[in-house]
Amino acid sequence: MKKMAAALCTALCLLSGCTPAYGKQTMLSESREISPSETIYKRYEPLNYKRQTGMWLPYVKFPELIQGKTEEQFRQGMTELLEDAAADNVNTLYFHAHPGGDAYYRSEIYPKGVYLDGSYDPLAIAAEEAHKRNISVHAWLNPLRMQTDDQLRTLPKDFIIRKWADSGAPFVKNVNGRWYLDPSYSETVELLKDTVREIAGNYDIDGIHIDDYFYPTTDEGFDRAEFEASGSPDLTAWRTENVSRFVKAMHDEVKNIDGSLLFGISPQGNISADYNSQYADVRRWGSEKGFCDYIVPQIYFGFNNENSPFLPTLAQWEEITEGGSVSLIIGLAAYKLGREDKWAGTAAELEWINDPDIISRQIEAVLGSTADGYALYY
């Protein structure tokens, strides 16, 4: 992770109160006799924070961090990254454990990660090193996005996604050369629950985190047969309910494993786009109990963005989560610093170049809002 500019570091230091809500693994008291049925150590207790300063570690960083690296080299790379993160007051890491039908952890369901050519366990190492520095680790999953067609053909025939694709099963479908799970099927929901169970049940992590890869297309042909068979009169409402059903199932599976684990969702920052292109019912998820513990809208917009200016968009998300039990964490686009923003409109196209303090100003705005923290995408 690149060290941020001095102004940003100063703004990061404005966040205080980073007190863990839960403790780490501790020994049972030695002042009493331990019965044979007890273990020496208590079960791992998730480490999470009331005010989050998050950081995404996406799979696009793995060619540099993982590919061609030995276990010792990967551990050293993670150590350096986490030391920088801790110095910038980051207390929560979203580690990309399941980006595209593969696994950067020990899995009996999915093949190992595309960029993992060693025999070590990246998630286990990341969690171990993060916890040494009191950084919470949430395993980041892309629920519906699977392999490209070329990737899938190189994988064993008994891999469940390949079996479904080879047999023509409707649970997985090809969209522009990549395979995606169809969320309208119970088989998809069960696979996602199994994915959560495999990770959260086997690793000392602190939460599960999903992002904005929901429906891969708005094309009615993607699931026309399923929609017609459903008897629903409204395709948008039907698809939206399909997404909410699997989101709730993943949330509930996390809580079944350990009620102290957190489940978070990171949707697009543009609320209209969430509904119109992703079928993501963010108003429901952000206000109704039972879908997530925290929501991290990706408000990757400058103050002058013509479509979604930062401050009004922040206010919209505050309104969604107002008075509810869901924590609001604001996703910020540190990666845009110094770059042209072609989608921001003419007036804001050069904002990220002309205003080097834009992220620190956004952090100040978040800290003055009702949000419970922020997360940085580098």
C-alpha positions in Angstrom: 0.0 0.0 0.0 1.4 3.3 -0.9 1.9 5.8 1.9 -0.5 8.6 1.5 0.3 12.3 1.3 1.0 14.1 4.6 -2.4 15.9 4.4 -4.2 12.6 4.1 -2.3 11.1 7.0 -3.2 14.1 9.1 -6.9 13.7 8.3 -6.7 10.0 9.1 -5.4 10.8 12.5 -8.5 12.8 13.2 -10.3 9.5 13.8 -10.2 8.5 17.4 -11.9 5.9 19.6 -10.5 2.8 17.9 -11.3 0.6 20.8 -12.1 -3.0 20.0 -15.7 -4.1 20.5 -14.5 -7.6 21.0 -11.3 -9.1 22.4 -8.9 -11.5 20.8 -8.3 -15.2 21.7 -7.5 -15.5 25.4 -6.6 -18.3 27.7 -9.0 -19.6 30.3 -8.2 -18.6 33.8 -5.6 -20.7 35.5 -7.0 -19.9 38.9 -9.6 -22.7 38.6 -9.5 -26.4 37.6 -10.2 -27.0 34.0 -12.5 -29.9 33.3 -11.5 -32.5 30.7 -14.3 -31.4 28.4 -12.8 -27.9 28.1 -10.0 -26.9 25.8 -7.1 -24.8 27.0 -8.1 -21.9 24.7 -11.4 -20.3 24.2 -12.8 -20.1 20.7 -11.5 -17.2 18.7 -13.5 -14.1 19.5 -13.9 -11.7 16.6 -12.1 -8.4 16.8 -14.2 -5.5 15.4 -14.5 -1.8 15.9 -17.4 0.5 16.7 -15.8 3.1 14.4 -14.2 1.6 11.3 -11.3 2.8 9.3 -11.3 0.2 6.5 -9.0 -0.7 3.6 -9.7 -3.0 0.6 -7.0 -5.3 -0.6 -8.3 -6.4 -4.0 -7.2 -9.3 -6.1 -5.8 -6.9 -8.7 -3.0 -6.3 -6.2 -2.2 -10.1 -6.1 0.1 -10.3 -9.1 2.4 -8.1 -7.2 1.7 -9.5 -3.7 1.2 -13.2 -4.3 2.1 -14.4 -7.8 5.5 -16.0 -7.9 6.0 -15.4 -4.2 7.1 -17.9 -1.6 5.2 -18.1 1.7 8.0 -16.1 3.3 7.9 -13.4 0.6 4.1 -13.2 0.8 4.2 -12.9 4.6 6.9 -10.1 4.3 4.7 -8.3 1.8 1.7 -8.5 4.0 3.7 -7.4 7.0 4.9 -4.3 5.2 1.4 -3.5 3.9 -0.2 -3.9 7.3 2.5 -1.8 9.0 1.7 1.0 6.6 -2.0 0.5 7.2 -1.6 0.6 11.0 0.5 3.7 10.7 -2.4 5.3 8.8 -4.9 4.3 11.6 -6.5 1.5 9.5 -8.3 -0.9 11.8 -10.2 -3.1 9.3 -8.9 -5.0 6.3 -11.2 -6.4 3.6 -9.1 -9.2 2.1 -10.2 -10.5 -1.3 -10.6 -14.1 -0.5 -13.0 -15.2 -3.2 -12.9 -12.8 -6.2 -14.0 -14.9 -9.2 -15.0 -18.4 -8.5 -11.5 -19.1 -7.0 -10.1 -19.2 -3.5 -7.2 -17.5 -1.7 -7.8 -19.9 1.2 -8.0 -23.7 1.7 -11.2 -24.7 -0.1 -12.9 -28.0 -1.0 -15.4 -26.1 -3.2 -13.3 -23.8 -5.4 -9.9 -24.1 -7.1 -7.1 -22.1 -5.7 -6.7 -18.4 -6.7 -5.6 -17.6 -10.2 -2.5 -15.7 -8.9 -1.6 -18.3 -6.2 1.1 -20.5 -7.5 2.4 -21.5 -4.1 1.0 -24.0 -1.6 0.5 -21.6 1.3 -2.8 -20.1 2.7 -3.0 -16.3 2.0 -6.1 -15.7 4.1 -4.7 -17.5 7.1 -1.4 -15.5 6.9 -3.2 -12.2 6.3 -5.4 -12.8 9.4 -2.5 -13.8 11.6 -0.4 -10.8 10.7 -3.3 -8.4 10.9 -4.4 -9.6 14.3 -0.9 -9.1 15.6 -1.5 -5.4 14.8 -5.0 -5.3 16.2 -6.4 -5.0 12.6 -9.8 -6.7 12.0 -10.0 -9.0 8.9 -13.1 -9.4 6.9 -13.0 -12.0 4.1 -14.2 -10.2 0.9 -16.3 -12.3 -1.5 -17.8 -11.7 -4.9 -20.9 -13.9 -4.7 -22.1 -14.3 -8.3 -19.0 -13.7 -10.4 -17.2 -16.9 -11.5 -14.4 -17.8 -14.0 -14.1 -16.6 -17.5 -14.9 -19.3 -20.1 -11.2 -19.8 -20.9 -10.4 -20.2 -17.2 -13.2 -22.6 -16.6 -12.1 -25.0 -19.4 -8.7 -25.5 -17.7 -10.3 -26.6 -14.4 -11.1 -30.1 -13.2 -14.4 -31.5 -14.5 -15.6 -32.2 -11.0 -15.5 -28.5 -10.0 -19.1 -27.6 -9.4 -19.2 -24.6 -11.6 -17.7 -26.5 -14.5 -20.1 -29.4 -13.9 -23.0 -27.0 -14.1 -21.7 -25.3 -17.2 -20.8 -28.6 -19.0 -24.2 -30.1 -18.2 -26.2 -27.0 -19.3 -27.6 -26.5 -15.8 -29.3 -23.1 -15.6 -27.7 -22.2 -12.2 -24.7 -20.6 -13.9 -24.7 -18.6 -17.2 -22.2 -17.1 -19.6 -22.4 -13.3 -20.0 -19.8 -11.9 -22.4 -17.3 -14.6 -21.8 -17.6 -14.9 -18.0 -19.8 -17.2 -16.0 -22.1 -15.9 -13.3 -24.4 -17.6 -10.9 -28.1 -17.0 -11.4 -29.5 -15.8 -8.0 -33.0 -16.9 -8.8 -32.2 -20.5 -8.0 -32.1 -22.2 -4.5 -29.0 -24.1 -5.7 -27.1 -20.7 -6.0 -28.3 -19.7 -2.5 -27.1 -23.0 -1.0 -23.7 -22.7 -2.7 -23.3 -19.2 -1.3 -24.2 -20.5 2.2 -21.6 -23.3 1.8 -19.0 -20.7 0.7 -19.7 -18.6 3.8 -19.6 -21.7 6.1 -16.3 -22.9 4.6 -14.6 -19.6 5.3 -16.2 -18.3 8.5 -16.3 -21.8 10.0 -12.6 -22.6 9.4 -10.7 -19.3 9.8 -10.1 -16.8 12.6 -11.6 -13.9 10.7 -13.8 -11.1 12.0 -16.4 -10.8 9.3 -17.6 -11.5 5.8 -17.8 -8.7 3.2 -19.4 -8.7 -0.2 -19.3 -6.0 -2.9 -21.4 -4.8 -5.8 -21.3 -7.7 -8.2 -24.9 -8.6 -8.1 -26.8 -9.1 -11.4 -24.3 -9.1 -14.3 -26.6 -7.6 -16.8 -30.0 -5.9 -17.3 -30.7 -8.0 -20.4 -34.1 -9.7 -20.0 -32.7 -12.7 -21.8 -30.5 -13.6 -18.9 -33.3 -15.2 -16.9 -36.4 -14.8 -19.1 -37.4 -18.5 -18.6 -37.1 -18.3 -14.8 -39.0 -15.0 -14.6 -41.8 -16.3 -16.7 -42.0 -19.5 -14.6 -42.1 -17.4 -11.4 -45.5 -15.9 -12.3 -44.2 -12.5 -11.1 -45.6 -9.5 -13.0 -42.5 -7.3 -12.5 -39.0 -8.3 -13.6 -37.3 -5.6 -11.6 -39.1 -6.4 -8.4 -38.5 -10.1 -8.9 -34.8 -9.7 -9.5 -34.5 -7.3 -6.6 -36.1 -9.9 -4.3 -33.7 -12.6 -5.7 -30.7 -10.6 -4.6 -32.1 -9.7 -1.2 -32.8 -13.4 -0.6 -29.3 -14.5 -1.1 -27.9 -11.6 0.8 -30.0 -12.4 3.8 -29.1 -16.1 3.5 -25.4 -15.2 3.6 -26.0 -12.9 6.6 -27.9 -15.5 8.4 -25.2 -18.2 7.8 -22.6 -15.8 9.2 -24.7 -15.3 12.3 -25.4 -19.1 12.7 -21.6 -19.7 12.8 -20.9 -16.9 15.3 -23.2 -14.0 16.2 -20.2 -11.8 16.9 -19.0 -12.0 13.3 -19.9 -9.1 11.1 -21.5 -9.2 7.7 -21.0 -6.1 5.5 -22.1 -5.0 2.0 -20.4 -2.5 -0.3 -22.8 -1.4 -3.0 -22.3 1.3 -5.6 -22.5 4.9 -4.3 -25.1 5.9 -6.8 -28.4 4.7 -5.3 -30.3 4.9 -8.6 -27.7 2.7 -10.3 -28.0 0.2 -7.4 -31.6 -0.3 -8.2 -31.6 0.1 -12.0 -28.5 -1.9 -12.9 -27.7 -4.1 -9.9 -31.2 -4.8 -8.5 -29.7 -4.1 -5.1 -32.3 -2.9 -2.5 -29.9 -0.8 -0.6 -32.6 1.2 1.2 -34.0 -2.0 2.7 -30.5 -3.4 3.6 -29.5 -0.1 5.2 -32.6 0.3 7.3 -34.0 -3.1 8.0 -32.4 -5.5 10.5 -31.3 -8.9 9.2 -29.4 -8.1 6.0 -26.1 -6.6 7.1 -24.3 -5.2 10.1 -22.6 -2.4 8.1 -23.0 -1.0 4.6 -20.1 0.6 2.7 -21.4 2.6 -0.3 -18.6 3.4 -2.8 -19.0 7.1 -2.9 -16.1 7.4 -5.4 -17.2 10.9 -6.5 -15.6 14.3 -6.2 -17.3 17.3 -4.7 -18.1 18.7 -8.2 -19.2 15.5 -9.9 -22.1 16.4 -12.1 -24.1 13.2 -11.6 -23.4 12.3 -7.9 -21.6 15.1 -6.1 -20.0 13.9 -2.9 -21.8 15.8 -0.2 -25.4 15.3 -1.4 -24.7 11.6 -2.0 -23.3 11.3 1.5 -26.5 12.9 2.8 -28.6 10.4 0.9 -26.8 7.5 2.6 -27.1 9.1 6.0 -30.8 9.3 5.5 -31.0 5.6 4.5 -29.3 4.4 7.7 -30.7 7.1 10.0 -32.0 5.6 13.3 -31.4 2.0 12.3 -29.1 -0.7 13.5 -26.9 -0.8 10.3 -23.5 1.0 10.6 -22.7 3.4 7.7 -19.1 3.2 6.5 -18.2 5.5 3.5 -16.1 4.1 0.7 -13.6 6.6 -0.6 -11.6 6.4 -3.9 -8.0 7.1 -2.9 -6.9 5.5 -6.1 -8.4 8.4 -8.1 -5.9 10.9 -6.6 -3.9 12.6 -9.5 -6.1 11.0 -12.2 -8.6 12.3 -14.7 -12.2 11.4 -14.0 -13.8 11.0 -17.4 -17.2 10.1 -16.0 -17.6 13.1 -13.7 -18.7 15.6 -16.3 -16.8 18.5 -17.8 -16.6 20.7 -14.7 -15.2 17.9 -12.5 -13.1 16.0 -15.0 -9.8 17.3 -13.5 -10.9 17.6 -9.9 -8.8 14.7 -8.7 -5.8 16.3 -10.3 -6.4 19.9 -9.3 -7.3 19.1 -5.7 -4.7 17.0 -4.0 -6.5 17.4 -0.6 -9.8 16.0 -1.9 -9.6 12.7 0.1 -8.6 14.5 3.3 -11.5 16.9 2.8 -13.9 14.0 2.2 -12.7 12.3 5.4 -13.4 15.5 7.3 -16.9 15.5 5.9 -17.4 11.9 6.9 -16.2 12.5 10.4 -18.6 15.4 10.7 -21.5 13.2 9.5 -23.6 10.5 11.1 -21.4 7.8 9.4 -19.5 5.3 11.6 -16.3 5.5 9.6 -14.8 5.2 6.2 -12.9 2.8 4.0 -10.2 3.5 1.4 -9.8 1.9 -2.0 -6.2 2.5 -3.2 
